[in-house]
Amino acid sequence: MDRIAAVKEYVDGIINRIENPEDRKYAMLHTYGVAWCCSLLAQKRGLKEEIGYISGLLHDIYTYFSGSVMCHGQSSAEMARPAIKNMKLFSEEEKKLILSAVFYHSSKDRIHEEYDELLKDADILQTYYSTRKPKIPKAALPRLKRLLKELNIATEVTGYEPEAVEESLLFNRFKFAALAEALAGQNIKGERESKEFLAIIKYYPESNAYEELKNSWCAAFVYHCALKAGLELPIKQPPYKYRFAGVGTWYSWGADKGFVFKDREGIIPERGDIVIYNNIIPEGRKQENSPWHDHIGILLAVEEDYLLVAEGNVDNGNVSGIVKRKHDNTIGCFLRIPDGIEYDGFLCDYKASEIYKQ
Ligand SMILES: [Fe+2]
């Protein structure tokens, strides 16, 4: 099958599921407009047009799937990853070029590699020419000016200052705990009939998400509550092998960020910390080859010998709940996400799957 036709079919399927006709029209225009701009710039710069065009088609798919723009470049790359792998039409090198461009495309004030830059420029060019009053954020102005100069277009451009994010929308541990408490307390069942459960797993685009997460959704519950409490985090982030729907990814991410602390290390656990358990799931309910960090929840209160924790999928029983946990060696560690934290996961080498060395 023609590679562009295969990707178009996939992307059109996502856009055609957008309910609002105006949003659907915008998504089509922007997607194809950016892809065409990628072709134009690729030809001018001596790059492969097809690779550029395909990165343009894929660049915003997670937004069209989820309705959210939060970390959408990173999540679009993660959504496109299995999709283009399953097409079996691209080499490893081509997949890296396409996915890396999608991953970085919102980082307009940073410089990456040629195909990454191609997509960022095409995105800005389409946006600039598709509105009668071009709306370009100030941070992207130097890029637009460079680009217009490259195209020998002499025109004055101005930018706008994006509004600062309201403090009440930023991540906050008390909000996190309150949300987790309210949700876990509903004893949500991990079933298709449960609207609340479908909201917890709505972040995962694949058609087998329900089967994958059933009886295994404690970390997906934490991810859902964290995002609702204002945390900005894509579904997957280099260098972590798995998505934030896995306990191990929360642990590794927290450890790399310096957010993990062990029990009784001088820091007193408090409401809104994440609890990562150590071999707490009873044998028989455990998956085979399960690592030590086999469960996760959100701390609500510390009592004398107990912790009160909000959990999804309590003891792999497929129901959420508020649980009293013994404060013993089944508590592996805690993870404290600072209030007001800003996303900085774009500071990584996507192709090498590494965090940039500072
Ligand atoms: Fe985008």
Residues whose N, C-alpha, C, O or C-beta is under 5 A from the ligand:
A	BS01	LIG	H59 D60
